[in-house]
């Protein structure tokens, strides 16, 4: 069920504020590219279909403060990640005197979100997805200046989806906006589509500002409707919702108990519904739920997975094989969000993408695999699913490969 590959320096963190992930993305050949942080760069390496390093393919060093997701193809890859803002002033933010109340002390740096394309080992383009600039700093031009979309000290996370020609990036974001004669900063999310030339494309599914206080951003390309579907977790009425439709509540949640997995379109070719995994409960203890929903309505099915541990959360979901889904989640006897180094067990199970019913028994994943609720399972052309984990040492990563029943 698993293949292992010891690799290179990687220091992932699951702290939302100091988040640092590792990522894997499939190649048409059946191999993959992996990405991990090393200082102020992201290192990308190629693996073959057996998850072994392709030594003839050089390491590619991409200057990014941090990153959220990776997509790969035969020619190269794209990364979603942050770079320093260009606003000048205090830590690239402009003037803290524009802010409401007392300026942060010590000051916080400001960033912009980018989608970066590499062909081979060369950067082909780098597209800014936020709006700050040298003429419109992250803290705006004055206390009553224009709105600015930027990345602040939190929510450095996001997901990519691909339609065969364009990439959609859905990510956490901050907005600086004048309120009461000074600049206030709010957290939310944003989705932009970028074409193959690196230009931000006009797309009916994209938006400047979506969920308020977005905890997780999840997106997929729906091959049935030929468009993107997105959901988030928000403290606006404590729910899972589509970011561009505030009237719709897909699933109510307890904020302390809820982590959100990825979206998979269901197995009905004529359906307009999706599956997602979400943990929910009351406070410290949670259970993992598989929910079935239309993007504009309340979930029609709610199936509880697992149940071995008192606290189960950090769910993931991806397509596997023909008509299957792989659910993965973690459990612990300790309450609250799971943290690095804590006592936590990873479980996995194959489910039917039409009914949600189990196809396989639940299995326990090898204890050396390290979970991260912000990372993603990735589906491969051969029907398998892979997850990239910190390795058995602090200077290695390992690939966990799941095969369908």
C-alpha positions in Angstrom: 0.0 0.0 0.0 2.9 2.4 0.7 6.2 3.2 -1.0 8.8 5.1 0.9 11.4 7.6 -0.2 13.9 9.3 2.1 14.8 12.7 0.7 15.9 16.2 1.5 15.7 18.9 4.2 12.2 19.8 5.1 10.8 21.4 8.2 7.0 21.5 8.0 4.9 23.3 10.5 1.1 23.0 11.2 0.8 26.3 13.1 -1.6 28.5 11.1 0.4 31.6 11.7 3.8 30.0 11.0 2.5 27.5 8.5 5.0 25.6 6.4 3.9 22.7 4.2 5.4 20.1 1.9 3.5 19.2 -1.3 3.4 16.6 -4.1 1.9 16.9 -7.6 1.4 14.2 -10.2 3.0 14.1 -13.7 1.4 12.5 -16.8 4.2 9.9 -16.7 3.0 8.6 -13.4 5.9 10.3 -11.6 5.7 13.5 -9.6 7.2 16.7 -8.5 7.6 17.5 -4.8 8.1 20.8 -3.1 9.5 21.8 0.3 10.7 24.9 2.0 14.4 25.6 2.5 15.1 29.0 4.0 13.7 31.7 1.7 13.3 29.3 -1.2 11.1 26.4 -2.2 13.0 23.4 -3.6 11.3 21.4 -6.3 12.5 17.9 -7.2 11.2 15.2 -9.6 10.4 11.6 -8.7 9.8 8.7 -11.0 6.6 6.5 -10.9 8.2 4.4 -8.1 8.6 7.5 -6.0 12.4 7.5 -6.4 14.5 10.6 -7.0 15.2 11.3 -10.7 18.9 12.2 -10.2 19.2 13.5 -13.7 16.6 16.2 -13.0 18.2 19.0 -11.1 16.8 20.6 -8.0 14.9 23.9 -8.8 15.2 26.7 -6.3 12.2 29.1 -6.3 12.5 32.3 -4.2 9.3 32.3 -2.1 8.9 33.2 1.6 6.5 30.3 1.8 4.0 28.4 -0.3 0.6 26.7 -0.2 0.3 24.3 -3.2 2.0 22.9 -6.2 0.8 21.8 -9.7 3.0 20.0 -12.1 3.1 19.0 -15.8 5.6 17.4 -18.2 7.3 20.7 -18.9 7.4 22.2 -15.4 5.3 23.4 -12.5 3.4 26.3 -10.9 3.7 27.2 -7.2 1.3 29.3 -5.1 3.3 31.3 -2.7 4.3 34.6 -1.1 6.9 37.2 -1.8 7.8 40.5 0.0 5.4 43.3 -0.8 6.7 46.3 -2.7 5.2 49.0 -0.5 8.4 50.3 1.1 8.2 51.9 4.5 8.1 49.6 7.5 8.8 46.0 6.5 7.3 46.6 3.0 3.9 47.7 4.4 4.1 51.4 3.9 3.2 53.7 6.8 1.9 52.0 10.1 0.6 55.5 11.1 -2.3 54.9 8.7 -3.6 52.0 10.8 -6.4 52.2 13.4 -5.3 52.0 17.0 -1.7 51.3 18.0 0.6 49.9 15.2 1.9 46.4 15.8 5.0 46.2 18.0 7.2 44.7 16.9 6.0 45.5 13.3 4.6 42.8 11.1 6.0 42.3 7.5 3.7 42.5 4.5 3.6 40.2 1.5 1.8 39.6 -1.8 0.6 36.3 -3.1 2.0 35.0 -6.4 1.4 32.2 -8.9 4.9 31.4 -10.3 5.5 29.3 -13.4 8.7 27.4 -14.1 9.5 25.6 -17.4 12.4 23.3 -16.6 14.6 25.2 -14.2 13.7 28.7 -15.5 11.0 31.0 -14.3 8.6 31.7 -17.2 6.3 34.2 -15.3 5.4 35.4 -11.9 1.8 36.8 -11.5 0.8 38.8 -8.5 -2.7 37.8 -7.2 -3.0 40.5 -4.6 -3.2 44.3 -5.3 -0.5 46.1 -3.2 2.3 47.8 -5.1 4.9 50.5 -4.7 2.2 53.1 -5.4 -0.5 51.4 -3.3 1.3 50.0 -0.2 -0.3 47.3 1.9 -1.3 49.9 4.6 -2.7 52.1 1.7 -1.6 55.6 0.8 -3.2 57.4 3.8 -5.8 56.9 6.6 -8.5 57.3 4.0 -6.7 55.6 1.1 -8.0 53.0 -1.3 -8.7 49.3 -0.4 -5.6 47.0 -0.7 -5.5 43.2 -1.0 -2.3 41.8 0.6 -0.9 39.0 2.7 -0.2 39.9 6.4 1.1 37.7 9.2 -1.6 35.0 9.0 -3.5 32.8 6.5 -0.5 31.9 4.3 -2.5 29.0 2.9 -4.3 28.1 -0.3 -5.1 25.6 -3.0 -4.7 25.2 -6.8 -7.1 23.7 -9.4 -6.4 23.2 -13.1 -8.9 23.0 -16.0 -6.4 21.8 -18.6 -5.4 25.3 -19.7 -5.7 27.7 -16.7 -4.9 27.5 -13.0 -7.3 28.7 -10.3 -5.7 29.9 -7.0 -7.9 30.1 -4.0 -6.1 31.5 -1.0 -6.3 33.3 2.4 -5.9 37.0 2.1 -6.1 40.3 4.0 -7.8 43.6 3.0 -6.8 47.0 4.2 -9.8 49.3 4.2 -10.6 52.8 5.5 -13.1 52.7 8.3 -13.8 55.6 10.6 -10.9 57.7 9.3 -8.1 55.0 9.6 -7.1 51.8 7.9 -8.5 48.6 9.4 -7.3 45.2 8.3 -9.7 42.2 7.8 -8.9 38.6 7.0 -10.7 36.6 4.3 -10.0 34.9 1.0 -9.7 35.5 -2.7 -9.7 33.4 -5.9 -8.1 34.3 -9.2 -7.6 32.4 -12.5 -4.3 32.7 -14.4 -3.9 31.6 -18.0 -0.9 29.8 -19.6 0.7 33.1 -20.5 0.6 34.3 -16.8 -2.2 36.8 -17.3 -5.0 37.0 -14.7 -8.0 35.7 -16.7 -11.6 36.9 -16.6 -13.6 34.0 -15.1 -17.1 34.0 -13.7 -16.0 31.8 -10.7 -13.3 34.1 -9.5 -13.7 36.9 -6.9 -11.8 39.6 -5.1 -13.2 38.8 -1.7 -15.0 35.8 -0.5 -15.4 34.4 3.0 -14.8 36.4 6.1 -12.1 35.1 8.4 -11.5 32.1 6.1 -10.0 29.1 8.0 -9.6 26.8 5.0 -9.8 27.4 1.2 -10.8 24.4 -0.9 -11.4 24.3 -4.7 -11.8 21.8 -7.5 -12.4 21.9 -11.2 -15.7 20.3 -12.1 -15.5 18.5 -15.4 -19.3 18.3 -15.6 -20.1 22.0 -15.5 -16.7 23.1 -16.9 -16.1 25.4 -14.0 -14.6 25.8 -10.5 -16.3 25.0 -7.2 -15.0 26.4 -4.0 -15.9 26.2 -0.3 -14.5 27.6 2.9 -14.8 27.5 6.7 -15.9 30.9 8.1 -16.9 32.4 11.4 -19.7 34.2 9.6 -22.5 32.2 11.2 -19.9 29.4 11.8 -20.3 27.3 8.7 -19.0 25.8 5.6 -20.1 27.9 2.7 -19.4 28.8 -1.0 -17.2 32.0 -0.8 -19.1 33.8 -3.6 -22.6 33.1 -2.2 -23.2 34.3 1.3 -26.8 33.2 1.2 -25.9 29.5 1.2 -24.9 27.5 4.2 -23.6 24.0 3.3 -22.9 22.8 6.8 -22.9 24.4 10.2 -19.8 23.8 12.3 -18.3 24.4 15.7 -15.3 26.6 15.0 -13.0 24.9 17.6 -13.8 21.4 16.3 -13.8 22.0 12.5 -11.1 21.3 10.0 -12.0 21.1 6.3 -10.8 18.5 3.7 -10.8 18.9 0.0 -13.7 18.7 -2.5 -14.4 15.7 -4.8 -17.2 15.8 -7.4 -19.5 12.8 -6.9 -19.8 9.8 -9.2 -23.0 10.8 -10.8 -22.3 12.3 -14.3 -25.5 14.2 -14.2 -25.2 15.4 -10.7 -24.3 18.9 -9.5 -23.1 17.6 -6.1 -19.8 17.2 -4.4 -18.3 15.3 -1.4 -16.0 16.9 1.2 -14.7 15.8 4.6 -15.0 18.0 7.6 -14.4 17.5 11.3 -17.1 18.7 13.7 -18.2 18.4 17.3 -18.2 20.5 20.4 -15.0 22.2 21.5 -12.0 19.9 22.1 -13.5 16.6 20.7 -14.5 16.1 17.1 -15.6 13.4 14.6 -15.0 13.3 10.9 -18.0 13.7 8.6 -18.3 13.0 4.9 -20.8 15.5 3.6 -22.7 15.4 0.2 -23.8 18.7 -1.1 -24.8 21.0 -3.9 -22.6 24.1 -4.0 -25.6 26.4 -3.2 -27.5 24.4 -0.6 -27.3 22.5 2.7 -25.6 19.2 2.7 -28.1 16.4 1.9 -26.0 13.6 3.4 -23.8 13.5 6.6 -21.9 10.3 7.1 -19.7 9.9 10.2 -16.3 8.2 9.5 -14.0 6.5 11.9 -14.8 6.6 15.6 -11.7 4.9 17.1 -10.5 7.9 19.0 -12.3 10.5 21.1 -11.0 13.3 19.0 -10.8 12.8 15.2 -10.0 15.6 12.8 -7.5 16.8 10.1 -9.5 15.2 7.3 -8.5 14.8 3.6 -10.3 13.6 0.5 -9.2 12.7 -3.0 -10.4 10.6 -6.0 -8.9 7.1 -6.2 -9.3 4.4 -8.8 -12.5 4.2 -10.7 -15.5 5.6 -8.8 -13.7 5.8 -5.5 -12.6 8.4 -3.0 -9.8 8.1 -0.4 -10.6 9.6 2.9 -7.7 10.2 5.4 -7.9 11.7 8.9 -6.2 11.7 12.2 -7.3 10.7 15.7 -6.0 11.3 19.2 -7.0 10.9 22.9 -6.0 14.5 23.4 -8.5 17.3 22.6 -8.2 20.3 20.3 -6.4 20.8 17.1 -3.6 18.3 16.6 -0.1 19.7 16.8 3.4 18.5 15.8 4.9 15.9 18.0 1.6 15.0 19.7 0.1 11.5 20.0 -1.9 11.2 16.8 -2.8 8.3 14.5 -3.6 8.5 10.8 -6.4 6.5 9.3 -7.4 5.9 5.7 -10.5 4.3 4.0 -11.7 4.0 0.4 -15.3 5.1 -0.2 -17.8 5.0 -3.1 -18.0 8.3 -4.9 -21.7 7.9 -5.7 -23.1 6.6 -2.4 -20.4 7.5 0.1 -20.4 3.9 1.4 -17.2 2.2 2.4 -15.4 0.1 -0.2 -12.5 -0.9 2.0 -12.0 -1.4 5.7 -10.4 1.5 7.6 -6.6 1.0 7.9 -4.0 2.6 10.2 -1.2 4.4 8.4 2.4 3.8 9.4 3.3 5.7 12.5 6.3 7.5 10.9 3.9 9.4 8.6 3.3 13.0 9.8 -0.1 14.5 9.2 -0.8 18.2 8.4 -4.4 19.5 8.2 -3.4 22.1 5.6 -1.8 19.7 3.1 -3.5 17.8 0.3 -3.8 14.3 -1.0 -3.1 14.2 -4.7 -4.6 11.9 -7.3 -2.4 10.2 -10.0 -3.1 9.1 -13.6 -2.9 5.4 -12.6 -5.7 5.8 -10.1 -3.5 5.9 -7.0 -3.3 8.7 -4.4 -0.1 10.2 -2.8 0.6 12.2 0.3 3.9 13.8 1.1 5.0 13.7 4.7 8.0 14.7 6.8 10.4 11.8 6.8 11.8 9.7 9.5 14.4 12.3 10.2 14.2 16.1 10.3 16.1 16.3 7.0 13.9 14.0 4.9 10.5 13.6 3.4 8.6 10.4 2.4 5.9 9.6 -0.1 2.9 7.6 1.1 1.2 6.0 -1.9 -2.4 4.5 -1.7 -3.8 2.2 -4.3 -7.5 1.6 -5.0 -9.3 -1.6 -4.2 
